[in-house]
Amino acid sequence: MLAIALAVVFASAGPSAAASQRRSAYAITGATVITAPGNTIENATVVLRNGLIEAVGAGVAAPPDARVIDGSGMTVYAGWIDSFSEVAIQEEPTAAPTPATGGRGNFGRGGRGGGRQALQMLELGSPGVNRQVHPEFVQADNLTNDDDGLAAFRDAGFTAALVVPQDGIYRGQSVLIALRDTSTEEMVLRNNVTQVIGFTTGGFGRGYPSSAMGVIALIRQVLLDTRRQATWENSYNNDPTGIPRPETNPAYTALMPVLAGGQQVIFDASNTRTAKRGLDIAQEFGLSPILKGNGNEYDMIDVLVDARVEVIVPVDYPDKPSVGDDDDANLDISLAALQRWEAAPGNAAAIERAGVTFAFTSDGVEPDEFAAAVRKAIEAGLSADAALAAVTTNPAAMFGVDSIIGTIEAGKIANLVVATGAPFAEGTEVRHVFVDGVHTEIEASSTPPGGDGSGPAGPRNDRGQQ
């Protein structure tokens, strides 16, 4: 009897509200639909069902069971992808670094290190470990869904983001997530997308490396040690006779796919010099690099072309150089500073002209400032199609998910935006966002909630909740 009662209770509870939303059918009718950059269908209908795009086209009819959204005068395009983000990062990681274990112990899914071997090689022969080196860190294990940033990004038109570890030199594994309110497990679109390497110095008195050259030496040494570990393991696996059994080390294990060419690595370069050094390392070790730029890539276009590297481009432009209201003091501003300020918005256009594949990141700007920043790049010569590709098709292909997101096609995940105008056009406002088929309606910024004049309304989902 108890089993029957429990069955009745669970049956009556039914699916969660989020699951119900994903199973709902929607039809956006009469809209201008940009299925991919450069491909537009006028007066089209997009049908969404069970979290996927079911159909799109000018002759598509709205199914009788679909919730209809009138898209007249609206533009529909694929949800944007942020290519280098801190959104949803858990403030306190799963575990702290543990020197006794080598690397970060059971940080993320890495597990414990290899005992006495540990990461001693990473200290170039010294005992102990280097806290800047933890490639086994798994960002997917350190996400939070309790983040106001998720809503802010959705309101701006983002539906996915590559979340990258922020700390250290060998920072760990990035993860691509859907920006919707659900469990952290369900947010993950693709795990362990790239390894991330930065050029952080420990600084004087704060441990090795304390200089830029020390960082380069450490990056190279870790790769050399990983290569040696891989050779040792391969030899042992082929014929273990007379060979000591290799000790397990999660840091080396995490980097072996990078050396084998099976996983890309993002070099987070804060200036042109470190960008070039990162690309030199990639060439030396046969890595597959992605360069996270600093906004000055127009200074190294030939290098980017020769390296055939994909670039993640920020739109965080420098402020106009000024020292205040003192005209005489302003005369002391360097010509180089003025040139960089003037050239910054044209950075993406220069990359486009060179034929280098690039994606945008909002890193350095607030989500609601991103469209205006990209608009400056368009005004400086970037084509509108290239701008849209930089937040849709390019990052989707770059991160290996172009079969499921990045365009509006039947069978792909229902990540899309309904807006009052073209992407990045001045005055365009987002009205509807779908992430994994879950709908959020965003009221006009000038419309007070409930008409009481108290201020702009917030986003609402299909349950009418703010």
C-alpha positions, -999 to +999 in steps of 0.1 A: +000+000+000+029+024+008+045+017-026+012+025-043+007+057-023+042+068-032+036+061-068+005+082-068+024+111-051+052+110-076+028+107-106+008+137-094+039+158-088+046+156-126+077+171-143+095+202-131+085+236-144+118+239-163+112+204-179+077+214-189+090+246-205+115+226-225+088+203-238+065+232-247+061+242-284+065+277-296+060+294-329+076+328-337+057+341-367+061+368-393+096+377-383+129+385-401+150+355-393+188+355-397+195+318-398+232+324-401+254+355-408+245+366-444+214+344-446+181+361-439+145+349-444+118+376-444+083+370-430+094+336-416+082+313-388+104+295-364+090+265-345+105+252-313+096+220-296+112+200-268+141+224-265+150+221-302+143+240-334+117+220-352+113+241-384+122+275-399+111+291-431+087+315-449+062+287-456+062+271-422+028+271-404+025+274-366+014+241-351-020+242-333-004+233-300+023+260-301+024+291-281+025+318-307+048+349-304+040+376-330+073+384-346+060+411-369+086+438-372+110+417-351+144+401-359+152+365-348+189+354-346+209+327-329+218+334-293+252+348-288+282+328-274+307+345-251+341+331-259+359+339-226+338+343-196+338+343-158+301+339-155+288+312-131+322+305-116+320+292-081+338+315-057+352+288-035+367+259-055+359+223-047+392+219-028+423+240-021+458+233-034+475+206-013+513+207-016+518+173-002+499+157-031+515+174-060+494+201-078+459+207-065+452+173-049+416+164-056+408+198-071+379+192-095+380+157-109+418+156-109+423+132-080+454+131-059+489+133-073+516+107-077+532+106-042+569+113-041+571+121-079+543+146-075+550+178-094+586+182-083+597+185-119+575+216-121+598+233-096+627+227-120+643+202-095+633+218-062+612+200-037+575+208-034+550+220-060+541+251-079+506+265-071+505+282-105+503+248-122+470+229-120+460+218-155+439+190-140+414+216-126+380+211-141+359+242-143+327+222-148+331+209-113+332+245-100+302+262-114+273+279-096+237+285-108+233+311-081+246+340-103+229+372-112+253+373-142+233+345-159+202+368-162+223+398-172+239+379-200+206+365-212+190+399-212+218+411-235+213+383-259+238+357-248+227+321-245+260+303-240+295+310-227+329+294-225+337+296-188+375+297-183+395+291-151+410+324-140+439+315-117+475+306-123+496+298-153+483+263-162+447+271-152+428+240-161+399+229-183+373+253-197+336+244-200+309+256-224+276+262-207+240+271-215+231+303-197+198+291-181+186+286-146+190+249-140+214+225-122+251+230-129+252+196-145+224+205-170+241+238-178+271+220-194+270+218-232+306+205-236+331+197-209+369+201-210+368+222-242+402+237-239+432+239-216+439+275-205+474+290-200+481+324-187+513+344-181+508+353-144+539+360-124+542+353-087+559+387-081+588+395-058+587+374-026+556+355-037+573+325-053+585+313-087+581+325-113+586+361-105+594+374-140+580+371-175+610+350-186+604+327-156+568+322-167+580+312-202+605+288-187+579+272-165+554+268-193+581+251-215+594+229-186+559+216-178+554+206-214+588+190-216+581+171-184+547+160-197+563+148-229+588+128-208+560+113-188+541+103-219+572+087-234+577+068-201+541+056-200+541+046-237+573+026-232+559+008-202+526+000-219+544-014-249+569-035-230+571-031-192+601-054-188+628-037-169+610-004-167+598+010-133+560+015-133+552+051-140+535+069-111+502+086-118+502+123-120+469+141-129+486+173-141+506+154-168+476+133-177+455+165-182+481+179-206+488+148-227+459+155-250+473+190-256+507+177-266+490+150-288+470+177-307+437+164-294+428+194-273+432+231-280+449+255-256+439+291-250+468+314-244+455+344-224+479+371-235+477+405-218+500+422-243+515+417-278+548+404-264+533+375-244+509+367-273+539+362-296+557+341-270+526+319-266+525+313-303+562+305-303+556+279-276+527+265-296+549+261-327+577+245-307+555+218-292+531+214-320+501+227-300+467+238-314+464+273-300+437+298-296+449+333-287+428+353-263+439+388-274+443+421-256+428+444-282+461+453-300+461+424-325+463+449-353+499+453-343+507+416-351+484+408-380+513+391-400+521+369-370+484+358-367+482+350-404+515+330-404+505+311-372+470+304-387+457+309-352+421+316-342+417+347-319+393+356-291+389+394-294+379+417-265+359+449-271+371+466-239+385+497-255+409+521-237+396+554-224+407+585-241+441+595-227+437+624-204+453+639-172+423+661-164+414+697-173+450+709-175+456+715-212+494+719-207+496+685-189+476+669-216+503+679-241+525+654-223+504+624-233+524+601-255+517+597-292+516+559-287+488+562-261+468+584-284+473+560-314+462+530-294+431+547-282+422+557-318+430+524-333+413+501-307+378+500-323+393+491-356+411+460-342+384+435-353+381+451-387+419+446-392+416+410-382+387+405-406+405+420-435+434+396-429+411+366-431+419+355-395+390+336-378+380+354-346+353+353-319+343+381-295+343+381-257+326+405-233+356+402-210+362+437-196+327+451-204+293+446-188+269+425-208+245+454-214+275+474-228+286+447-252+264+455-282+274+492-282+311+482-280+307+459-311+288+487-328+319+508-325+339+481-342+313+481-370+315+518-373+353+514-376+350+491-406+340+456-393+312+441-414+279+434-397+280+397-409+315+392-394+303+408-361+274+384-359+296+354-369+320+364-340+293+356-315+276+327-332+291+305-359+328+312-353+328+303-315+305+274-321+330+259-346+360+270-325+347+250-295+334+220-315+296+226-309+286+239-344+264+208-349+242+219-320+243+257-317+253+288-336+227+289-363+189+286-366+184+252-382+160+223-376+174+199-351+197+223-333+192+235-297+167+262-293+191+290-283+178+321-300+168+358-295+139+378-307+148+415-308+133+448-321+159+452-348+191+439-363+219+426-340+241+455-328+219+482-344+215+513-323+182+511-304+177+474-308+163+458-277+159+421-268+123+410-262+125+372-260+153+348-252+153+310-255+180+290-239+176+252-243+141+260-254+133+277-221+116+311-227+122+344-210+103+375-220+120+408-215+097+439-213+106+471-230+131+492-210+107+522-210+077+501-197+071+503-159+062+470-142+024+469-138+021+504-153+028+521-119+057+541-131+081+527-106+108+519-131+118+494-159+104+459-157+126+429-153+126+396-173+097+372-169+095+336-178+064+317-188+052+313-153+050+351-150+077+352-123+103+380-123 
